[in-house]
Amino acid sequence: MIRYLYGDQLNSHRLLERTMFEDRADQFKTRLGWEVSVDATGQERDEYDDLNPLYVIWERSDGTHGGSMRFLPTTGRTMVNDHFLALTDGVAIQSPAIWECTRFCLSRQPDSGTAAALMLAGGEIMQGFGVEHFVGVFDARMVRIYNRIGAAPEMLGTQGTGRQSISVGLWEFTHASQKQVARVAGLPLDASRQWFEESFGDVAMQPFNNAA
């Protein structure tokens, strides 16, 4: 199932929290070789985890992490504006209608359809919070994943070539892409909506609970 949790809610889901940050360390440090910080407990966290972001997490039947993404509004600090302005020609992306999506992570053996389920949840956020676009930084391997899911972004800028390339992309919501992603995820749209409503109710335009 999908869970929507702010940073200050993670301590109520200790197993899910621990395995998410462990899987992030495994993916970004061990498998991809990124220069990220891993603490003594084997968990990867960064400065943006301190900003009370909204996490979208695929929770497995045993309560552990299967995949996740992290969201922050671009009206505050974001990774793309702090570190990747070279990819946007120096133009900061800041708007109440644009949120940043980062740390797209999958466990080593994810359930079938996990990546698509996470993207489907992103669509729920767009509809429920009145978000028009997501912006995100991603590496070359993610291009294939996004294309397979049916959720390819508009490319704003790319640095490097081949497997070493890093890009900034912009996503928008369409009902056609939502249906395509749901098919790939193997999930009915009403189940996706139910998980969102269990966290936020059916009231649109919820305020962002950013403590920073």
Residue pairs with C-beta under 8 A, 6 or more apart in sequence:
1 58
1 59
1 195
2 56
2 57
2 58
2 59
2 117
2 118
2 121
2 192
2 195
2 196
3 13
3 16
3 55
3 56
3 57
3 59
3 195
3 199
4 54
4 55
4 56
4 57
4 121
4 125
4 195
4 196
4 199
4 200
5 13
5 16
5 54
5 55
5 57
5 199
6 52
6 53
6 54
6 55
6 209
7 49
7 50
7 51
7 52
7 53
7 55
7 211
8 52
8 209
8 211
10 16
10 17
10 55
11 17
13 63
15 63
15 64
16 57
16 59
16 63
16 64
16 65
18 41
18 43
19 64
19 65
19 107
20 55
20 57
20 65
20 68
20 105
21 43
21 44
21 45
22 42
22 43
22 44
22 65
23 65
23 68
23 105
23 106
23 107
23 108
24 36
24 43
24 44
24 45
24 68
24 103
24 105
25 36
25 38
25 42
25 43
25 44
26 107
26 108
27 105
27 106
28 34
28 36
28 44
28 103
28 105
29 36
29 38
29 44
32 139
36 44
36 46
37 44
37 45
37 46
38 44
39 45
48 70
48 72
48 77
48 78
48 79
48 102
49 70
50 212
51 72
51 76
51 77
51 210
51 211
51 212
52 209
52 210
52 211
52 212
53 70
53 71
53 72
53 210
54 70
54 71
54 72
54 125
54 208
54 209
55 68
55 69
55 70
55 71
56 68
56 69
56 70
56 71
56 118
56 121
56 122
56 125
57 65
57 66
57 67
57 68
58 65
58 66
58 67
58 68
58 110
58 111
58 114
58 117
58 118
59 65
59 66
60 66
60 111
64 107
65 107
66 106
66 107
66 110
66 111
66 114
67 104
67 105
67 106
67 107
67 110
67 114
67 115
67 117
67 118
68 103
68 104
68 105
68 118
69 101
69 102
69 103
69 104
69 105
69 118
69 121
69 122
70 101
70 102
70 103
71 99
71 100
71 101
71 125
71 134
72 78
72 99
72 100
72 102
72 210
73 96
73 98
73 99
73 100
73 208
73 210
74 80
74 81
74 93
74 94
74 95
74 98
74 99
74 100
74 135
75 94
75 95
75 96
76 210
76 212
77 212
78 93
78 100
78 135
79 100
79 102
79 137
80 87
80 88
80 93
80 100
80 135
80 136
80 137
80 168
81 92
81 93
81 94
84 137
84 166
84 168
85 91
85 92
86 157
86 159
87 137
87 156
87 157
87 158
87 159
87 166
87 167
87 168
88 156
88 157
88 168
89 157
93 100
93 135
95 132
95 133
97 130
97 131
97 132
97 133
98 131
98 132
98 133
98 134
98 135
98 170
99 125
99 129
99 131
99 133
99 134
99 135
100 134
100 135
100 136
101 122
101 134
101 135
101 136
101 171
102 136
102 137
104 115
104 118
104 136
104 138
104 142
106 114
106 115
107 114
112 186
113 184
113 185
113 186
113 187
115 145
115 149
116 149
116 150
116 151
116 181
116 182
116 184
116 185
116 186
116 187
117 185
117 187
117 192
119 146
119 149
119 151
119 181
119 185
120 178
120 181
120 182
120 185
120 187
120 192
121 192
121 195
121 196
122 134
122 151
122 171
123 173
123 177
123 178
123 181
123 192
124 192
124 193
124 195
124 196
125 131
125 196
126 132
126 134
126 173
127 173
127 204
128 196
128 200
128 204
128 205
128 206
129 204
129 205
129 206
129 208
130 204
130 205
131 173
132 172
132 173
133 170
133 171
133 172
134 153
134 170
134 171
135 156
135 168
135 169
135 170
135 171
136 153
136 168
136 169
136 171
137 166
137 167
137 168
138 146
138 166
138 167
138 169
139 163
139 165
139 166
139 167
140 162
140 163
140 164
140 165
140 166
140 167
141 163
143 152
143 167
146 152
146 153
146 169
148 184
149 180
149 181
149 184
150 177
150 180
150 181
150 183
150 184
151 171
151 177
151 180
151 181
153 169
153 170
153 171
154 169
154 170
154 171
154 172
155 167
155 168
155 169
156 167
156 168
156 169
156 170
157 167
157 168
158 165
158 166
158 167
158 168
159 165
159 166
159 167
160 166
178 189
179 189
182 188
182 189
182 192
185 192
200 206
